[in-house]
Amino acid sequence: MAELTTKELSALTDQLNYERMMVSKYDAAQSACQSQDLGSSFQRYAQQHRDNYQSLLNFLK
């Protein structure tokens, strides 16, 4: 893999932080939700952001 620039690493760090924040927000929304359907959607969204986070980490390895 080619060396990443400081700017690219900074962008990846920002994206990792964003994905982690979105997981937290969707997990919190799912916990507070009374609707089963809406809660399931929040859970799927949280999982998608977990997957995105893991994909970014795997890219950096």
MMTF fields as JSON, N, C-alpha, C and O atoms, coordinates in Angstrom:
{
  "mmtfVersion": "1.0.0",
  "mmtfProducer": "UNKNOWN",
  "numBonds": 243,
  "numAtoms": 244,
  "numGroups": 61,
  "numChains": 1,
  "numModels": 1,
  "chainsPerModel": [1],
  "groupsPerChain": [61],
  "chainIdList": ["A"],
  "bondAtomList": [4, 2, 8, 6, 12, 10, 16, 14, 20, 18, 24, 22, 28, 26, 32, 30, 36, 34, 40, 38, 44, 42, 48, 46, 52, 50, 56, 54, 60, 58, 64, 62, 68, 66, 72, 70, 76, 74, 80, 78, 84, 82, 88, 86, 92, 90, 96, 94, 100, 98, 104, 102, 108, 106, 112, 110, 116, 114, 120, 118, 124, 122, 128, 126, 132, 130, 136, 134, 140, 138, 144, 142, 148, 146, 152, 150, 156, 154, 160, 158, 164, 162, 168, 166, 172, 170, 176, 174, 180, 178, 184, 182, 188, 186, 192, 190, 196, 194, 200, 198, 204, 202, 208, 206, 212, 210, 216, 214, 220, 218, 224, 222, 228, 226, 232, 230, 236, 234, 240, 238],
  "bondOrderList": [1, 1, 1, 1, 1, 1, 1, 1, 1, 1, 1, 1, 1, 1, 1, 1, 1, 1, 1, 1, 1, 1, 1, 1, 1, 1, 1, 1, 1, 1, 1, 1, 1, 1, 1, 1, 1, 1, 1, 1, 1, 1, 1, 1, 1, 1, 1, 1, 1, 1, 1, 1, 1, 1, 1, 1, 1, 1, 1, 1],
  "groupList": [{"groupName": "MET", "atomNameList": ["N", "CA", "C", "O"], "elementList": ["N", "C", "C", "O"], "formalChargeList": [0, 0, 0, 0], "bondAtomList": [1, 0, 2, 1, 3, 2], "bondOrderList": [1, 1, 2], "singleLetterCode": "M", "chemCompType": "L-PEPTIDE LINKING"}, {"groupName": "ALA", "atomNameList": ["N", "CA", "C", "O"], "elementList": ["N", "C", "C", "O"], "formalChargeList": [0, 0, 0, 0], "bondAtomList": [1, 0, 2, 1, 3, 2], "bondOrderList": [1, 1, 2], "singleLetterCode": "A", "chemCompType": "L-PEPTIDE LINKING"}, {"groupName": "GLU", "atomNameList": ["N", "CA", "C", "O"], "elementList": ["N", "C", "C", "O"], "formalChargeList": [0, 0, 0, 0], "bondAtomList": [1, 0, 2, 1, 3, 2], "bondOrderList": [1, 1, 2], "singleLetterCode": "E", "chemCompType": "L-PEPTIDE LINKING"}, {"groupName": "LEU", "atomNameList": ["N", "CA", "C", "O"], "elementList": ["N", "C", "C", "O"], "formalChargeList": [0, 0, 0, 0], "bondAtomList": [1, 0, 2, 1, 3, 2], "bondOrderList": [1, 1, 2], "singleLetterCode": "L", "chemCompType": "L-PEPTIDE LINKING"}, {"groupName": "THR", "atomNameList": ["N", "CA", "C", "O"], "elementList": ["N", "C", "C", "O"], "formalChargeList": [0, 0, 0, 0], "bondAtomList": [1, 0, 2, 1, 3, 2], "bondOrderList": [1, 1, 2], "singleLetterCode": "T", "chemCompType": "L-PEPTIDE LINKING"}, {"groupName": "LYS", "atomNameList": ["N", "CA", "C", "O"], "elementList": ["N", "C", "C", "O"], "formalChargeList": [0, 0, 0, 0], "bondAtomList": [1, 0, 2, 1, 3, 2], "bondOrderList": [1, 1, 2], "singleLetterCode": "K", "chemCompType": "L-PEPTIDE LINKING"}, {"groupName": "SER", "atomNameList": ["N", "CA", "C", "O"], "elementList": ["N", "C", "C", "O"], "formalChargeList": [0, 0, 0, 0], "bondAtomList": [1, 0, 2, 1, 3, 2], "bondOrderList": [1, 1, 2], "singleLetterCode": "S", "chemCompType": "L-PEPTIDE LINKING"}, {"groupName": "ASP", "atomNameList": ["N", "CA", "C", "O"], "elementList": ["N", "C", "C", "O"], "formalChargeList": [0, 0, 0, 0], "bondAtomList": [1, 0, 2, 1, 3, 2], "bondOrderList": [1, 1, 2], "singleLetterCode": "D", "chemCompType": "L-PEPTIDE LINKING"}, {"groupName": "GLN", "atomNameList": ["N", "CA", "C", "O"], "elementList": ["N", "C", "C", "O"], "formalChargeList": [0, 0, 0, 0], "bondAtomList": [1, 0, 2, 1, 3, 2], "bondOrderList": [1, 1, 2], "singleLetterCode": "Q", "chemCompType": "L-PEPTIDE LINKING"}, {"groupName": "ASN", "atomNameList": ["N", "CA", "C", "O"], "elementList": ["N", "C", "C", "O"], "formalChargeList": [0, 0, 0, 0], "bondAtomList": [1, 0, 2, 1, 3, 2], "bondOrderList": [1, 1, 2], "singleLetterCode": "N", "chemCompType": "L-PEPTIDE LINKING"}, {"groupName": "TYR", "atomNameList": ["N", "CA", "C", "O"], "elementList": ["N", "C", "C", "O"], "formalChargeList": [0, 0, 0, 0], "bondAtomList": [1, 0, 2, 1, 3, 2], "bondOrderList": [1, 1, 2], "singleLetterCode": "Y", "chemCompType": "L-PEPTIDE LINKING"}, {"groupName": "ARG", "atomNameList": ["N", "CA", "C", "O"], "elementList": ["N", "C", "C", "O"], "formalChargeList": [0, 0, 0, 0], "bondAtomList": [1, 0, 2, 1, 3, 2], "bondOrderList": [1, 1, 2], "singleLetterCode": "R", "chemCompType": "L-PEPTIDE LINKING"}, {"groupName": "VAL", "atomNameList": ["N", "CA", "C", "O"], "elementList": ["N", "C", "C", "O"], "formalChargeList": [0, 0, 0, 0], "bondAtomList": [1, 0, 2, 1, 3, 2], "bondOrderList": [1, 1, 2], "singleLetterCode": "V", "chemCompType": "L-PEPTIDE LINKING"}, {"groupName": "CYS", "atomNameList": ["N", "CA", "C", "O"], "elementList": ["N", "C", "C", "O"], "formalChargeList": [0, 0, 0, 0], "bondAtomList": [1, 0, 2, 1, 3, 2], "bondOrderList": [1, 1, 2], "singleLetterCode": "C", "chemCompType": "L-PEPTIDE LINKING"}, {"groupName": "GLY", "atomNameList": ["N", "CA", "C", "O"], "elementList": ["N", "C", "C", "O"], "formalChargeList": [0, 0, 0, 0], "bondAtomList": [1, 0, 2, 1, 3, 2], "bondOrderList": [1, 1, 2], "singleLetterCode": "G", "chemCompType": "PEPTIDE LINKING"}, {"groupName": "PHE", "atomNameList": ["N", "CA", "C", "O"], "elementList": ["N", "C", "C", "O"], "formalChargeList": [0, 0, 0, 0], "bondAtomList": [1, 0, 2, 1, 3, 2], "bondOrderList": [1, 1, 2], "singleLetterCode": "F", "chemCompType": "L-PEPTIDE LINKING"}, {"groupName": "HIS", "atomNameList": ["N", "CA", "C", "O"], "elementList": ["N", "C", "C", "O"], "formalChargeList": [0, 0, 0, 0], "bondAtomList": [1, 0, 2, 1, 3, 2], "bondOrderList": [1, 1, 2], "singleLetterCode": "H", "chemCompType": "L-PEPTIDE LINKING"}],
  "groupTypeList": [0, 1, 2, 3, 4, 4, 5, 2, 3, 6, 1, 3, 4, 7, 8, 3, 9, 10, 2, 11, 0, 0, 12, 6, 5, 10, 7, 1, 1, 8, 6, 1, 13, 8, 6, 8, 7, 3, 14, 6, 6, 15, 8, 11, 10, 1, 8, 8, 16, 11, 7, 9, 10, 8, 6, 3, 3, 9, 15, 3, 5],
  "groupIdList": [1, 2, 3, 4, 5, 6, 7, 8, 9, 10, 11, 12, 13, 14, 15, 16, 17, 18, 19, 20, 21, 22, 23, 24, 25, 26, 27, 28, 29, 30, 31, 32, 33, 34, 35, 36, 37, 38, 39, 40, 41, 42, 43, 44, 45, 46, 47, 48, 49, 50, 51, 52, 53, 54, 55, 56, 57, 58, 59, 60, 61],
  "secStructList": [7, 7, 7, 7, 7, 2, 2, 2, 2, 2, 2, 2, 2, 2, 2, 2, 2, 2, 2, 2, 2, 2, 2, 2, 2, 2, 2, 2, 2, 2, 2, 2, 7, 7, 7, 2, 2, 2, 2, 2, 2, 2, 2, 2, 2, 2, 2, 2, 2, 2, 2, 2, 2, 2, 2, 2, 2, 2, 2, 2, 7],
  "xCoordList": [0.855, 0.0, 0.895, 1.926, 0.49, 1.237, 1.124, 0.162, 2.116, 2.099, 0.975, 0.749, 0.282, -0.792, -0.223, 0.677, -0.769, -0.335, -0.96, -1.891, -0.438, -0.98, -2.441, -3.266, -2.752, -4.128, -5.057, -6.183, -4.599, -5.405, -5.622, -6.726, -4.575, -4.716, -5.673, -6.452, -5.605, -6.507, -7.959, -8.858, -8.177, -9.529, -10.038, -11.206, -9.183, -9.579, -9.889, -10.831, -9.104, -9.358, -10.707, -11.479, -10.984, -12.275, -13.42, -14.441, -13.247, -14.307, -14.498, -15.631, -13.408, -13.524, -14.283, -15.143, -13.962, -14.67, -16.15, -16.999, -16.461, -17.846, -18.602, -19.71, -17.999, -18.659, -18.913, -19.984, -17.945, -18.102, -19.211, -19.998, -19.275, -20.311, -21.698, -22.646, -21.811, -23.106, -23.566, -24.759, -22.641, -23.002, -23.593, -24.629, -22.946, -23.436, -24.815, -25.69, -25.01, -26.301, -27.418, -28.499, -27.166, -28.205, -28.472, -29.617, -27.442, -27.655, -28.518, -29.427, -28.235, -29.022, -30.462, -31.398, -30.638, -31.987, -32.76, -33.946, -32.091, -32.751, -33.162, -34.243, -32.317, -32.625, -33.805, -34.592, -33.929, -34.992, -36.29, -37.321, -36.244, -37.386, -38.442, -38.12, -39.697, -40.808, -41.319, -41.894, -41.109, -41.596, -40.629, -39.433, -41.149, -40.33, -39.738, -38.561, -40.563, -40.09, -38.997, -37.968, -39.228, -38.241, -36.962, -35.858, -37.113, -35.952, -35.119, -33.89, -35.794, -35.076, -34.3, -33.183, -34.897, -34.196, -32.963, -31.893, -33.104, -31.954, -30.857, -29.673, -31.25, -30.269, -29.524, -28.309, -30.243, -29.6, -28.643, -27.54, -29.075, -28.215, -26.94, -25.847, -27.089, -25.917, -24.961, -23.745, -25.514, -24.664, -23.939, -22.778, -24.611, -23.965, -22.767, -21.72, -22.921, -21.813, -20.704, -19.529, -21.056, -20.028, -19.23, -18.004, -19.948, -19.284, -18.379, -17.262, -18.864, -18.038, -16.77, -15.677, -16.924, -15.784, -14.763, -13.564, -15.259, -14.362, -13.673, -12.502, -14.391, -13.801, -12.662, -11.615, -12.872, -11.814, -10.594, -9.457, -10.84, -9.716, -8.96, -7.73, -9.685, -9.044, -8.224, -7.159, -8.714, -7.978, -6.634, -5.631, -6.628, -5.414, -4.388, -3.229, -4.798, -3.864, -2.936, -2.089],
  "yCoordList": [-1.184, 0.0, 1.239, 1.276, 2.23, 3.485, 4.24, 4.085, 5.041, 5.872, 6.897, 7.496, 7.089, 8.084, 9.414, 9.469, 10.478, 11.808, 12.159, 11.499, 13.192, 13.676, 14.077, 13.814, 14.714, 15.139, 13.935, 13.959, 12.891, 11.678, 10.979, 10.521, 10.901, 10.293, 11.092, 10.523, 12.398, 13.254, 13.024, 12.961, 12.901, 12.645, 11.283, 11.153, 10.281, 8.955, 8.982, 8.333, 9.722, 9.873, 10.542, 10.114, 11.59, 12.271, 11.316, 11.312, 10.51, 9.577, 8.49, 8.11, 7.99, 7.009, 7.596, 6.936, 8.83, 9.489, 9.669, 9.493, 10.021, 10.183, 8.854, 8.809, 7.781, 6.471, 6.047, 5.527, 6.263, 5.905, 6.73, 6.204, 8.021, 8.885, 8.438, 8.422, 8.073, 7.647, 6.336, 6.154, 5.43, 4.202, 4.554, 4.012, 5.449, 5.86, 6.504, 6.213, 7.372, 8.06, 7.084, 7.147, 6.18, 5.221, 4.215, 3.809, 3.814, 2.934, 3.628, 3.017, 4.901, 5.663, 5.831, 5.699, 6.12, 6.288, 4.978, 4.971, 3.879, 2.575, 2.249, 1.707, 2.572, 2.315, 3.144, 2.685, 4.36, 5.262, 5.073, 5.636, 4.304, 4.175, 3.218, 2.162, 3.607, 2.773, 1.881, 0.82, 2.311, 1.586, 0.466, 0.701, -0.735, -1.893, -1.709, -1.991, -1.235, -1.049, 0.007, -0.197, 1.124, 2.2, 1.764, 2.068, 1.053, 0.545, -0.399, -0.376, -1.235, -2.153, -1.381, -1.754, -0.31, 0.525, 1.159, 1.154, 1.706, 2.303, 1.271, 1.575, 0.06, -1.002, -1.328, -1.529, -1.379, -1.629, -0.503, -0.748, 0.74, 1.879, 1.848, 2.114, 1.524, 1.431, 0.351, 0.546, -0.785, -1.872, -1.463, -1.822, -0.721, -0.255, 0.644, 0.546, 1.501, 2.377, 1.589, 1.93, 0.547, -0.338, -1.005, -1.089, -1.472, -2.106, -1.113, -1.454, 0.113, 1.144, 1.396, 1.49, 1.504, 1.742, 0.609, 0.853, -0.629, -1.77, -1.828, -2.197, -1.469, -1.444, -0.429, -0.703, 0.728, 1.741, 1.248, 1.435, 0.622, 0.084, -0.978, -1.005, -1.84, -2.89, -2.289, -2.804, -1.212, -0.524, -0.008, -0.038, 0.464, 1.048, -0.007, 0.325, -1.252, -2.306, -2.715, -3.589],
  "zCoordList": [0.0, 0.0, 0.0, 0.67, -0.747, -0.818, 0.506, 1.258, 0.754, 1.96, 1.868, 0.817, 2.971, 3.03, 3.496, 4.333, 2.935, 3.347, 4.694, 5.155, 5.303, 6.567, 6.409, 7.284, 5.288, 5.018, 4.869, 5.366, 4.193, 4.031, 5.373, 5.667, 6.176, 7.504, 8.382, 9.147, 8.264, 9.023, 8.595, 9.433, 7.299, 6.788, 7.258, 7.624, 7.252, 7.735, 9.235, 9.689, 9.987, 11.419, 11.656, 12.514, 10.892, 10.997, 10.679, 11.366, 9.641, 9.245, 10.306, 10.601, 10.877, 11.955, 13.142, 13.725, 13.492, 14.595, 14.278, 15.151, 13.032, 12.607, 12.721, 13.255, 12.22, 12.268, 13.711, 14.026, 14.579, 15.986, 16.637, 17.425, 16.31, 16.854, 16.388, 17.172, 15.103, 14.578, 15.216, 15.459, 15.485, 16.195, 17.553, 17.939, 18.272, 19.592, 19.508, 20.324, 18.53, 18.387, 18.042, 18.628, 17.095, 16.717, 17.841, 18.04, 18.571, 19.723, 20.776, 21.338, 21.041, 22.01, 21.534, 22.322, 20.249, 19.701, 19.793, 20.124, 19.501, 19.574, 21.007, 21.232, 21.965, 23.37, 23.857, 24.686, 23.346, 23.786, 23.008, 23.373, 21.964, 21.056, 21.613, 22.156, 21.467, 21.89, 20.751, 20.997, 19.527, 18.357, 17.974, 17.801, 17.845, 17.467, 16.067, 15.841, 15.133, 13.757, 13.673, 13.028, 14.325, 14.31, 15.031, 14.579, 16.146, 16.872, 16.024, 16.083, 15.231, 14.335, 13.276, 12.917, 12.782, 11.797, 12.409, 11.8, 13.611, 14.291, 14.506, 14.361, 14.85, 15.073, 13.773, 13.79, 12.654, 11.356, 10.991, 10.501, 11.234, 10.923, 11.77, 11.269, 13.04, 13.919, 13.415, 13.41, 12.992, 12.492, 11.219, 11.02, 10.364, 9.134, 9.464, 8.824, 10.442, 10.831, 11.527, 11.388, 12.269, 12.84, 11.717, 11.773, 10.704, 9.559, 8.828, 8.44, 8.643, 8.002, 8.809, 8.251, 10.122, 11.013, 10.865, 10.736, 10.887, 10.785, 9.423, 9.332, 8.379, 7.043, 6.963, 6.375, 7.549, 7.57, 8.345, 7.914, 9.482, 10.263, 9.484, 9.494, 8.819, 8.009, 6.877, 6.535, 6.303, 5.24, 5.756, 5.042, 7.0, 7.564, 7.993, 8.24, 8.08, 8.505, 7.385, 7.574]
}
